[in-house]
Every structure is written in C-alpha cells, then in structure tokens.
C-alpha cells in the first residue's frame, strides 16, 4: 500500500489543535495500517522525523432515521509525535 493511500486526511479539531503545541499531529488513516507503516508514510510525505505513533479505532455510531436504524462507518485515528525541531508546515496556517 502506498503512503498516500494509508494517510487519508488530517484531523483538525479543538483537541488536535491543542496537541499541535506538544508537536503531535492527528490523521485519519486506513484501518488496516499498522504503526510502522504509518510512521514510514508520514516521514515520506512530509519529510520529517517521527518519534512515536499512537493509534486507536473509533467505532461508528448507531443512528436512527425515523424507524430505520443504521451505523456510521468505523475509522482509525493516528496521533503522530514528531522529533524536536520537526514541524509539518501543512498545519501551520490553521
């Protein structure tokens, strides 16, 4: 799997914005990706040194529309900690 297929998009929320002060960045990643693949993909795409990768799976919520019930899709989040001095310029304008 290629690096751009593993990393789907960055996650920009209030919580992730506060994490950027600690040099941590959040991404929505492919659910089949492991930490090593995520580390290599981030280093390849953004040309930075990754210190640590934390991941967790988010279970999709059950939603109702009248009497019909469905489920939103599940997804995987990766929180990437960078080495001191490394920054991702993509997030700086946010």
N, C-alpha and C positions, 0 to 999 in steps of 0.2 A: 504494500500500500504506500502511495506517495505521501509526502509531508503535507501537501495542500489538501489531501483527502482526509487526513487524520484530524487536522485542526479546522473545524467548521467555521467558527467565528469567535470574536472576543465577546466577553460578557461585561457590560457596563451597567452597574447598579450602584447604589449608595455604598453598599458593603464593599464591593470590589474597588471603588474609588478610594475608600479609606485604606484598603490593603496596598494600594499603589505607593503609599507613603512608606511602607515597610519593604518596598521593592518586590512585591508579589503581584502577579497578573493572573486573571481568570480567563479561561477559554472553554467553549463548548467543543467537545471532542467526540470522535467516533466511539460508540460504546464498546467496540472490540479492541480498542487501542490499549496497550499497557504503558506503564510509566516510562520504560526505556524508549519505546517508540515515540512517545510524546516529547521526551527530552531531546531526542535527535531531531525531531521535526521543528521544534521551537528554535534550536540552535541553527538549523539550516535556513529557515525562513527569515528570522530576524537578526542573525549573525551576532548572537550574544552567548554568554556562558551561563548555563543553568546550574544552580546549586542543589535544588530539591524540587520534587514534583509530588503533589498530593492530589488524589482523585477520589471522587465519590459518585455513586449513581443516584439520580433523582427519579423516584417512581412517579409516573404520570398520575394526575389527579382524576378521580371519577367525577364526571359532570353529568347533569341532567338537563334535558330539553323537553319540558312537559312530562309525559310519561315514559319517554325514551331515555335510556342511560347509555353513556359511552365513556371512554377513557382517553385522556390526552396522552400523547406519546411520552415514553420514558426517555431520559437523556443522561449523559455523563459530563461532569464538570471537572476540569483540571485547574488547580492553583499552582502556578509555577513561581518558585522563588529564584531570583537571579543572583549571581555573584556581585560583590561590592563593586561599584563602578560601572556595571552594565545597566543599560536602560533600553526600553523599547520606545522609540520615538513616535510610534503609531498612537500611543495613548496620551501623549503629552498635550495635544490640542483639546482634550476632553475637559 
